[in-house]
Amino acid sequence: MTATVTQMKCACESCLCIVSLEAAIQKDGKYYCSEACADGHPNGHGDCGHAGCGC
């Protein structure tokens, strides 16, 4: 039996968000919860926009 992965942690190291693969932003083969995380937080940390996440 094979398990299908549908969700994973955002690839941003300090991010706590769990993202659905179909809704995630894919960049360089990794999955991110937001454009801010995918772009490496060009405006600094804390801008992924999800409550309770300090990335």
N, C-alpha and C positions, 0 to 999 in steps of 0.2 A: 504494500500500500504506500502510495506516495502522498506526502502532504504538500498542499499548494500554499505558498506564502502569499498572503494578501496584504499584510501590514508589516512595517518595520520601523525602527527608530530612525529619525532624521539623521542624515550623514554628518551634519554639523556636530562636532565633538561635544560642545557644551550644551547642545539643545536636548531637551527632554521629550520633545514631541514624538508621538507615534503617528506615522502617516500611512494612508491607504496607497498602495502602489499605483492604482489607477488615477488617484487625485494628486499624487506627488509631482514635484518638479524634478525631472531627470536631467542631470548634468554630469558629463564625464563618467557615465556608468553608475552614478550614485543617486540616491533619492533624497529629496529635501522637502521640508514642510512649506517653505515659502521662498520667494525670490531673494529675500534678504539673506537667508542661510545659503542658498545656492551661489550667491555672488560673494560669499565670504564676509558679509556684514560691512559693506563699504562705509556705512554711517556709524559704525561701532556696534557694540553688543546691545541686546535688549530690544531689537527691532523686528523680531519674527512675528510679533503681534498676537501671540497666543498667551492667554492668562496663565500665570504661575511659572512661566518659562524664563529663565534668566540668561539665555544665550545672547 
